[in-house]
Amino acid sequence: MKVKNSMIDKELRNTGRIIKIINKEFTESRFRLFNKMTNKFRHKMKDDSIQLIEEWIPRKDGSKLRICIYKPLIVKENVPGVLWLHGGGYGLGVPEQGVMMAKRFIEVSNCIVIAPDYRLSIEAPYPAALEDSYLALLWMKENVKELGIRDNQLMVGGDSAGGGLTAALTLYARDKGDVSIAFQMPLYPMIDDSMTNESATDNNAPLWNSKSNYNGWKLYLGDLFETSNVPYYAAPARALDYSNIPPTITFVGDLEPFRDETIQYVKNLRKAGVKVNFNIYKGCFHAFDSICPKAEVSKKATAFVVNSFMFAVENYFAEQKAR
């Protein structure tokens, strides 16, 4: 799908031009370079209106997973818990990227947001990121009393690769049966490694295009890349059964590679009887809402997520099963 500059929303257009000049595509070397740049945001948060606490969770191999816990300044009891997974094509990024979304969720619900620093594909391909995400989800469930979270309202969300991990995690949690998720927010999720639909083919949009997508999947899947053995926990678009997935909210820009796979994902969920709230935003490239947060279309997308989240807080619950 060829994207002309005139197709991009006017408020996003200049930023899109600049992005394409700075970085035409993500290659493995670019993933590593940008990781060095984003590493400076680790252990840092500029917003003093919420708390940030760090914890380290032990993995089975003896190493530890760092998680960021975002809390309101005045902590309340019996609030929702949100596991938020950052984006970055599975190959870059830090949990601190989610601070603004965490702040919005906290402002409207006093919730607790858990953001894991999951292993990236440039260091450890699939299933490392999913294992870390699930470890953080289990930790949240096991520590609801200490965190002040109600155990029947554990939610999961993320953007881009974080959206892909969200979709994978709800499938994984459903199949494992150890934790019940009340609501999911996989925003413009990276879920289809086949990359054969129209929007993912020859896409030259800013920030994330077909070439970046190819390189991102190659790094994430490792030896599984371009084989028929890719599990749906790695690429949720490969799933055949979407039943018993929690109510869902998602959105996508109409110019980005993930447009068609998101549309199909929504169709699959609805066919399985899952409640889905979904929007497509015209003239928008990948992650437009975080790249250009002050644009009117970005404000609409953010309001859509926050309002859907508040509806979920008031209406969606999932009791934990006795084990």
FENRA-V718701 format. One record per backbone hydrogen bond with DSSP energy under -1.0 kcal/mol. NH is the residue of the N-H (numbers start at 0). CO is the residue of the C=O. If there is no record, write none. Layout:
# FENRA-V718701
nh=NH co=CO
nh=NH co=CO
This chain:
# FENRA-V718701
nh=6 co=3
nh=7 co=4
nh=8 co=282
nh=11 co=8
nh=12 co=8
nh=15 co=11
nh=16 co=12
nh=17 co=13
nh=18 co=14
nh=19 co=15
nh=20 co=16
nh=21 co=17
nh=22 co=18
nh=30 co=26
nh=31 co=27
nh=32 co=28
nh=33 co=29
nh=34 co=30
nh=35 co=31
nh=36 co=32
nh=37 co=33
nh=38 co=34
nh=40 co=37
nh=41 co=38
nh=43 co=40
nh=50 co=70
nh=52 co=68
nh=54 co=66
nh=56 co=64
nh=58 co=62
nh=61 co=58
nh=64 co=56
nh=66 co=54
nh=67 co=114
nh=68 co=52
nh=69 co=112
nh=70 co=50
nh=78 co=147
nh=80 co=152
nh=81 co=111
nh=82 co=154
nh=83 co=113
nh=84 co=156
nh=90 co=87
nh=91 co=87
nh=96 co=93
nh=97 co=94
nh=98 co=95
nh=101 co=97
nh=102 co=98
nh=103 co=99
nh=104 co=100
nh=105 co=101
nh=106 co=102
nh=107 co=103
nh=108 co=104
nh=109 co=105
nh=111 co=79
nh=112 co=69
nh=113 co=81
nh=114 co=67
nh=116 co=65
nh=117 co=115
nh=120 co=89
nh=122 co=119
nh=123 co=119
nh=125 co=219
nh=127 co=124
nh=130 co=126
nh=131 co=127
nh=132 co=128
nh=133 co=129
nh=134 co=130
nh=135 co=131
nh=136 co=132
nh=137 co=133
nh=138 co=134
nh=139 co=135
nh=140 co=136
nh=141 co=137
nh=142 co=138
nh=143 co=140
nh=146 co=142
nh=147 co=143
nh=148 co=143
nh=149 co=78
nh=152 co=149
nh=154 co=80
nh=155 co=182
nh=156 co=82
nh=157 co=184
nh=158 co=84
nh=159 co=186
nh=161 co=158
nh=163 co=159
nh=164 co=160
nh=165 co=161
nh=166 co=162
nh=167 co=163
nh=168 co=164
nh=169 co=165
nh=170 co=166
nh=171 co=167
nh=172 co=168
nh=173 co=169
nh=174 co=170
nh=175 co=171
nh=176 co=172
nh=181 co=153
nh=183 co=246
nh=184 co=155
nh=186 co=157
nh=186 co=184
nh=187 co=250
nh=189 co=159
nh=200 co=197
nh=207 co=205
nh=209 co=202
nh=212 co=208
nh=213 co=209
nh=214 co=210
nh=215 co=211
nh=216 co=212
nh=217 co=213
nh=218 co=214
nh=219 co=215
nh=220 co=216
nh=221 co=217
nh=223 co=220
nh=224 co=221
nh=226 co=223
nh=233 co=230
nh=234 co=230
nh=236 co=190
nh=237 co=234
nh=238 co=235
nh=247 co=274
nh=248 co=183
nh=249 co=276
nh=251 co=278
nh=253 co=280
nh=254 co=283
nh=258 co=255
nh=261 co=257
nh=262 co=258
nh=263 co=259
nh=264 co=260
nh=265 co=261
nh=266 co=262
nh=267 co=263
nh=268 co=264
nh=269 co=265
nh=270 co=266
nh=271 co=267
nh=272 co=269
nh=273 co=268
nh=276 co=247
nh=278 co=249
nh=280 co=251
nh=287 co=284
nh=290 co=286
nh=291 co=287
nh=294 co=291
nh=298 co=294
nh=299 co=295
nh=300 co=296
nh=301 co=297
nh=302 co=298
nh=303 co=299
nh=304 co=300
nh=305 co=301
nh=306 co=302
nh=307 co=303
nh=308 co=304
nh=309 co=305
nh=310 co=306
nh=311 co=307
nh=312 co=308
nh=313 co=309
nh=314 co=310
nh=315 co=311
nh=317 co=151
